[in-house]
């Protein structure tokens, strides 16, 4: 076991053992035992091993709340996400949780709703618990909320976007650049009449703007769009495309703000006997697990959410250790995954 890591196999049952008993068993002071839990990197490995063995033998469970109050560190990190059903963020949260668990931190999730309707309420609740860090994943904050977060001094990491005026640290990508890349791909394949099925969130709208601007610059007609509040679903994709085709729309490309709505669009095209990609191409966003298994396999945009989570965890550890961060904004980029649908 590497220096400074607590034993992960210790009992988590309620224990009546005391800090003094652990110190006596390990042959160290109570201050050393406290340091083992709160600042393990400050102990020599031999000393840490003695304390670790005493903790396991006795079954001691530290009062993390009391320890946090004494050291001004709660070892709690808050991750704010729109909803549990937003599986596109799952890899980010998992990587964040795994990385921080190795450092003795726990992750608390705050759900804002897909339209961020609860974001202010969640932030107030989170700030009141004084976490050691706040991860914003997919949430849009107004200027007042951003000023409030800056004033707390809590390390704050905005993810999945590249805001022009960061609160603190950033790990994300340019969604406008995603739209530009999708448009250039479509134009290179001769696609010019686009129908877009889009959410109304700022990231989806940024992709839509980048796509539309690029298509218009190349002389293509302005894309027609159907928009939906919140994340777009399978039903949104199927129903929006059906309404567009029934009204006389004749697209040669469908661009969706999620793989789910792209799946719905593919289903509607299949039901109507329209060939993909011969007649109409379909492009999604997210590269969810099912995207490659669809028939035809879905062309989509992949974001490496795990990289975002690990980099966010790295930023937090650097901040808690008081180390300098030379590059506070990290652009992880994206990949256009070209498959059979277009």
N, C-alpha and C positions, 0 to 999 in steps of 0.2 A: 504493500500500500504506500502511495506517495505521501510525502510530507504534507501535514496540514489537512488531510482528509479525514473526516470523522467516519467511524465504522457505520456502515449502512445496514448491518444485520442486527443491531442492538434492539432489544425489546422496546415496543412502544406502549406497553401497558402502563397504567397508572402505578407509580412506585412511591413508597414511603421513604426510600433511601435518601440521604441528605448529601449535600456537597462536602460536608466535613468527613462523612464516611468514605466517600470516593477519595478524598485527599489523603486520609489515613492509609487506605488500602494501597494507594499508589506511591506513598512516601513522598508526597509533594505538598505544597501549600494550597489552600483553597483558592488563592489568586491564580495559581497555575492551572487549576481545574477550570476556573472561569475563562481563562485565556484559551484553553483547549476548545471551548465551545464558541467563544466570541472572536478570537483572533488566532486560529490554529497555526497560521503561517509564522507566528512569532516563536513557536516552540521548536526545540530540537526534536528530531525524529525519535530518539530514544525516550525522551520525556513524554512525547505524545503517545508512544506505544504503551508506556506504563499506565498512563491515564486511561487510554482506550481499553486496556485489559481490565482495569478496575471497574470502569463503567459497565462493561459486559458482564463481569462476574457478579456485581451487585445488582444490576438491572436498573441503574439510575437513569431517570428521564429528566432532563433540565427543563426548568420553567423558562421557555423562550421569550415569553412576554416580559417577565421581570428582567431577563438578561438584556433584552432589546431596550428597555427603558433606561437601564443603567449605562449602556454603551451608545445610545442614540441610534442603534441599528436594529431594525426589526427582522432582518433576513426575509422580508416579504417583498415581492415584486408584483405590481398590478399590471395585468394585460387587458386592455380595453378593446373588445371586438364587437362587431354589429350583432351577430347572432350565432348560436351553435350550429345552425343549418348552413352557415357560410363555409362549406368545406374547403374552399379555396385558401382559407387562412389556417387550416388544420396543421399543415406541415410546419408553418412558422411557430405556432404555439407549442407543438410537440418538441421541436428542436430547441426552442427557448427553455421549456421546462426541463428537458434532459440536461442541457448545458448548465443551467443554474442549480439543478439538484446536486451536481458534482461539487458545487461550491457551498452547499448547505443552505440554499435558498428555496423558498416555496413560491409558487405562482398563484395569484388570485385572479380570477376572470371577472371582468365587469361587462355586462351586455348592454349595449346602447340602443338596440333596435336597428333594423336595416336602413331606416331614414335618420338615424342618429337622434331620435326624439328624446332619448333619456340620457344623452351624453353629459349635460350639465349636472344632473342629479348624481350620476355615477361618479363624476370627477370630485364633487364635494364629499361624497362618502369615502372615496379612495384617499383623498388628501387628508381627511380627518384621521385616517389610520397610519399616516406617516410612513408609507412604504419606502424602501430603499431605492426604488426606481419605478417609473411608469412607462409602459410600452403602449403606444397608440397604434392600433392596427385597423386601418380602414375607417377611422373616425374623423369627421370634419369638425373643427372647432372654430367658433366665432372669435373675433379679436379680444373680447373680454376674457374668455376662457383661456386664451393663449397667454394673455398678460398675467392671469391668475396663476397659471402653472409656472411661468418664469419666476414669479415672486416667491414661490414656495422653496426654491432652491433644490427641489427633488430632481435628480437626473431623469430627463424625459427623452424618450426615443420615438420619433415618428417613423413608421414603417409603411412600406408599400406605396410610397409616393415620394416626390422631391419638392417639398414646399419652397416657395420663394423666400419666405421669412421664417426659417426654422425656430422652433421654441428652444431647442438645445442640440440634440444629435439626430441624425437621419440615416436610415438604411432603406433604400427604395429604388424606384425606377421612374422614368418619364413615360406617362401614359400617352401623352401626345405623340411621342416618338413611336410608340406601339402602333397608333393609328396611321402614322406616315408609312411605316414599314409594311403594314397590311395593304395599304393602297398601292404602294409600289409593286408589291407582289401581284396584286390583282391586275394592274395595268400591264405588267410584263406578260401576263397570260391572256391579254385581250379582253378583260372584263371591264365594262364601263358603266353599266346600268345597275347601280347598287341599291339594295333595300336593307336598311339597318334596323335591327331589333335591339333596343338599348335601354339600360336602366338610366335613371336621372341623377345618380350619384356623380360627384365631381370627377372621379377617375374615369367612369364610363363616358361622361361628356367630353373629357379631355381626349380620349381615344377617338370619339366621334368627330371632334373638331379637327384633329390631325388627319384623319382619314378623308373627311369631306374637303378640307382645304387642298390636299394633295390631288384629289380627283379633279376638282375644279381647275386647278392650275394646269392640268394636262388636257383641258378641254372636254372632259367628261361631264354628263349632266349632274346636277346637284343630287346627291343621294336622298331618297325618300326614307323617312324614319318613323318607326312606331316606338314610343317611349313608355316606360313603366316605372312607378315609384318603387324603390326597393330592388332587391335582386331579381333578375329575370329568371323565369322558370320554364320547364318543359311546356306547360300550357300556354305561357306567353308566346313562346316561339311558334308553336303550332297554330294558335288562333290568330296571331298577328299576320302570319304569312297567308293563312287562308283568306282573311279579310282583304289583304292586299291583292292577291291573285283574283279574288271574286270581283274586285272593283276595277279590274282591267290592267293591273300592274304586270309588267313584263320584265322583271329583273333577270340579269344573267349572273348575279352574285348576291348572296345574303351574308351579311356581316352581323354577328351576334355578340353581345357584351358578356355572355357566359356560355360555357359548353352545354349547360342545361337547355337554354333556349335554342341553341344550335341543334341539339338532339330533337327538340320538338319540331323545328323547321324541316329536318331530314325526314321525320316521320310523316309530316304533311306532304312533302314532295313524293315520298314513296306511295302514299295513299292515292295520290293523283296520277301516278304513273309517269312522273317527270324524272328524267334521267339526271343523275348527279355523278360527275360534274359536267357531262356532255351538254345539258341544257342550262343548268344552273349550278354554280359552285356555292359551297357553304363553308364559312370560317367562324370558329368559336374563339373563346378566350378562357384560359385557365389550365388546359391540358389535364383535366380530371381523369381519374383512373379508367373510366369507361370510354374515353374519347378514342383510344386506339382500337377498341373492340367494336365500335359501331360499323355498320355496313351501309355505305363505304366508311372507312376510317376517317376520322375528323381532322381536317387541317385546323390548327389552333395555335395560340400563343402560350408559351410556357414561362412561368415565373418560378424560380427556385426559392420557394418559401422557406425551406430548411436553411439555406444560406442566410436569409434575412434573420431568422431566429438565432442562429449561432453568432452572427455579427452583433446583434442587439445585446446578447448575453456578454460578449466580449467587451463591448462599450461599457456596460454596467460594472463589470469587474474592474476595468481600468479606473472608472470614477471612484469606486469604493476604496481602491488602493491609493487614490490621490495621484495617479500617474497622468502625464500629459497625453492628450489625444491630438495628434497632428492633423488628422483628416476627419473632422466631425460629420462630414456628409459622404456616404458611400453609395454609389450608384451600381447596383448589381446587374443591371441590364435585363435582357429578356431574349427568348429564342422563338422564332417562327417555325413551328413544327409542320412541315408540309406532308400531307397524307393524301389519300385518294379523293377526298371530297372537294379538293380544289387547291 
